[in-house]
Every structure is written in C-alpha cells, then in structure tokens.
Amino acid sequence: MNICVFLSAADLDDRYTRPAREFAELLGKGGHTLVWGGSESGLMKVVADGVADAGGRLVGVSVDFLAAKARTVTAPDEMVIAKDLAERKALLLEKADAVVIMVGGTGTLDEATEILELKKHGKTDKPVVLLNSAGFYDGLRQQFRRMEDEGFLPIPLTDLVFFAEEPVGALAYLEESRGIE
C-alpha cells in the first residue's frame, strides 16, 4: 500500500518523534511505501529514515521553492518536484492509497483539510487516519464532533476520519480498510 503521510518538517520533541518513528518502522516492515513531502529535515526526515531503515520504499513529492531541502533518493525510490503547493498536494494524493495525518502546522492542516473535503464530497474513498500523538489533535477532534453534531458534516465523522492514539492502531486501521491481512 502507498501510504501518504502529512506531517511537519520541524525538529520536534520525543513525544512526537517516538510515535512517528514507530509508525515508520511498522510501515517499512509491512512492505508499504511512504509517500511524503520529501523533506530531509525534522519529523519528515525521522519518518523517511524509519521507513527506509525498515526496508520500505520512499516516494517524495517536494515543491520547487523547497527543492534544496528535499531528500536525495535513488532508484527504486522516487522524488518528484512540483511547481507549487497545489500541484504537490494533488500529486501526493494521486500517488497514495491511504493517508495518515501526523502532527504539524498550517501546511499539515491545509493538506488534511484537502483530503477530508474530497472525502466528504465523495471524490475519494481513501482511508484517512489522524495519528493523535500526545493528544495533539484533541481540540480538532472536539471541533469535528461539534461540526457533526450541528449538521456541518453530510457524512458521519467515523466515515470521514479515524482517530488513532497509537501507531499500531493507525496502520491496522489502514490495512483493514484496504483488505490487507
């Protein structure tokens, strides 16, 4: 399975790097491919290194103005440089079978809302997981529940996104959603 991970390129505390590293190892050992923003810094690097070290494949999609920070990859891995952020998001989603949203800032939130909006309107059926490391997305979960309760979501929240508290639960949900045992 090609699993797109949206996440920060910032250097972060262990409460965020530990679960990211654990998910990356599970992804690589499971024979899956990481589709990610291509950065060689911060949490993006942690995840790419973890997947590569565990034997997984890497497919990066960087953007022109960040190309200098992109990871150097060689065959059979792949790196694509998009012309802008909109093209980058489109390519990331095009190359993915499923999406995991890890901790991040406004860029991660932008990517997350893009896939959720596509899913809400029936434009994709890709499973989406929010990995809620150290309770990072507790406030967002509360907001989503309010949106659902007050009629802003035309589909049940559980059909839109799965909140996982631990990496093993995130990958198990994706594999189950895609019929992988």
C-alpha positions as CSV (number, residue, x, y, z in Angstrom):
1,M,0.0,0.0,0.0
2,N,1.2,3.5,-0.8
3,I,0.6,5.5,2.4
4,C,0.8,9.3,2.2
5,V,1.9,10.9,5.5
6,F,1.2,14.6,6.1
7,L,3.5,16.0,8.8
8,S,5.8,18.7,10.0
9,A,9.3,19.3,8.7
10,A,10.2,20.8,12.1
11,D,12.5,19.3,14.7
12,L,10.2,18.2,17.4
13,D,10.1,16.7,20.9
14,D,10.3,13.0,21.6
15,R,6.6,12.8,22.4
16,Y,6.1,13.4,18.7
17,T,9.2,11.8,17.1
18,R,8.7,8.5,19.0
19,P,5.3,7.6,17.6
20,A,6.3,8.9,14.1
21,R,9.4,6.7,14.2
22,E,7.3,3.7,15.4
23,F,4.8,4.2,12.6
24,A,7.6,4.5,10.0
25,E,9.1,1.2,11.2
26,L,5.7,-0.5,11.0
27,L,5.1,0.9,7.5
28,G,8.5,-0.3,6.3
29,K,8.4,-3.7,7.9
30,G,4.9,-4.2,6.5
31,G,6.2,-3.7,2.9
32,H,4.4,-0.5,2.4
33,T,5.6,2.6,0.5
34,L,5.9,6.0,2.2
35,V,4.5,8.9,0.1
36,W,5.6,12.1,1.8
37,G,6.6,15.8,1.3
38,G,10.2,14.8,0.5
39,S,11.9,16.9,3.1
40,E,15.2,15.8,4.6
41,S,14.5,17.7,7.8
42,G,12.6,17.4,11.1
43,L,9.8,14.9,11.5
44,M,9.7,14.3,7.8
45,K,13.3,13.0,7.9
46,V,12.5,10.9,11.0
47,V,9.7,9.1,9.2
48,A,11.6,8.7,5.9
49,D,14.7,7.3,7.7
50,G,12.5,4.9,9.7
51,V,10.7,3.6,6.6
52,A,14.0,3.2,4.7
53,D,15.8,1.5,7.6
54,A,12.9,-1.0,7.9
55,G,13.0,-1.8,4.2
56,G,10.2,0.3,2.9
57,R,10.1,2.3,-0.3
58,L,10.1,6.1,-0.5
59,V,8.1,8.3,-2.9
60,G,8.7,12.0,-2.2
61,V,6.9,15.0,-3.6
62,S,8.6,18.2,-2.8
63,V,7.9,21.7,-4.2
64,D,10.1,23.9,-6.3
65,F,10.8,26.5,-3.6
66,L,11.8,23.8,-1.1
67,A,13.7,21.6,-3.5
68,A,17.0,22.4,-1.8
69,K,15.7,20.7,1.4
70,A,14.4,17.6,-0.5
71,R,15.9,14.2,0.3
72,T,18.2,12.8,-2.3
73,V,16.7,9.5,-3.4
74,T,17.9,6.9,-5.9
75,A,16.1,4.0,-7.7
76,P,13.9,2.3,-6.9
77,D,12.8,5.2,-4.8
78,E,11.3,8.3,-6.3
79,M,11.4,12.1,-5.9
80,V,9.1,14.5,-7.8
81,I,9.4,18.3,-7.6
82,A,6.1,20.0,-8.0
83,K,5.8,23.6,-9.3
84,D,3.6,24.8,-6.4
85,L,1.8,23.6,-3.3
86,A,-1.4,22.9,-5.1
87,E,0.3,20.6,-7.5
88,R,2.2,19.0,-4.6
89,K,-1.0,18.1,-2.8
90,A,-2.6,16.7,-5.9
91,L,0.5,14.5,-6.6
92,L,0.7,13.3,-3.0
93,L,-2.9,12.2,-3.1
94,E,-2.7,10.8,-6.6
95,K,0.2,8.5,-5.5
96,A,-1.5,7.4,-2.3
97,D,-3.8,4.6,-1.4
98,A,-4.3,5.9,2.1
99,V,-3.5,9.0,4.2
100,V,-2.1,9.4,7.7
101,I,-2.0,12.9,9.3
102,M,0.6,13.3,11.9
103,V,1.5,16.4,14.0
104,G,2.2,19.5,12.0
105,G,1.5,23.2,11.5
106,T,-0.6,25.1,8.9
107,G,0.8,23.2,6.0
108,T,-0.2,19.9,7.5
109,L,-3.6,21.3,8.4
110,D,-4.0,22.5,4.8
111,E,-3.2,19.1,3.5
112,A,-5.5,17.4,6.0
113,T,-8.5,19.6,5.2
114,E,-8.0,19.0,1.4
115,I,-8.3,15.2,1.7
116,L,-11.2,15.4,4.2
117,E,-13.0,17.8,1.9
118,L,-12.5,15.5,-1.1
119,K,-13.7,12.5,1.0
120,K,-16.7,14.5,2.3
121,H,-17.9,15.1,-1.2
122,G,-17.3,11.5,-2.4
123,K,-14.3,12.4,-4.6
124,T,-12.1,9.8,-2.9
125,D,-12.6,6.7,-0.7
126,K,-9.1,6.6,0.6
127,P,-9.0,5.8,4.3
128,V,-7.7,8.8,6.4
129,V,-6.2,8.5,9.9
130,L,-5.3,11.3,12.3
131,L,-2.5,10.0,14.5
132,N,-3.2,11.8,17.7
133,S,0.3,11.7,19.2
134,A,0.4,13.1,22.8
135,G,-3.2,14.4,22.3
136,F,-2.1,16.9,19.7
137,Y,-5.4,16.7,17.8
138,D,-7.8,16.5,20.8
139,G,-9.0,20.0,20.0
140,L,-9.6,19.2,16.4
141,R,-11.5,16.1,17.3
142,Q,-13.7,18.2,19.6
143,Q,-14.3,20.6,16.7
144,F,-15.1,17.8,14.3
145,R,-17.6,16.4,16.7
146,R,-19.2,19.8,17.0
147,M,-19.4,20.1,13.2
148,E,-21.1,16.7,13.1
149,D,-23.5,17.4,16.0
150,E,-24.5,20.7,14.5
151,G,-25.1,19.4,11.0
152,F,-22.0,20.7,9.2
153,L,-20.8,17.2,8.0
154,P,-23.0,15.5,5.5
155,I,-21.5,12.1,6.4
156,P,-20.7,10.6,9.8
157,L,-17.4,11.7,11.3
158,T,-16.4,8.0,11.6
159,D,-16.7,7.7,7.8
160,L,-14.6,10.8,7.3
161,V,-11.6,10.1,9.5
162,F,-10.3,7.6,12.1
163,F,-8.5,8.9,15.2
164,A,-5.7,6.6,16.3
165,E,-3.9,7.2,19.6
166,E,-1.0,4.8,18.7
167,P,0.9,4.0,15.5
168,V,-0.1,0.3,15.6
169,G,-3.8,1.2,15.6
170,A,-3.3,3.6,12.7
171,L,-1.6,1.0,10.5
172,A,-4.1,-1.7,11.5
173,Y,-7.0,0.5,10.5
174,L,-5.5,1.3,7.1
175,E,-4.7,-2.4,6.4
176,E,-8.1,-3.4,7.4
177,S,-9.7,-0.7,5.3
178,R,-7.8,-1.9,2.3
179,G,-8.3,-5.6,2.9
180,I,-4.7,-6.4,3.8
181,E,-4.1,-9.1,6.4
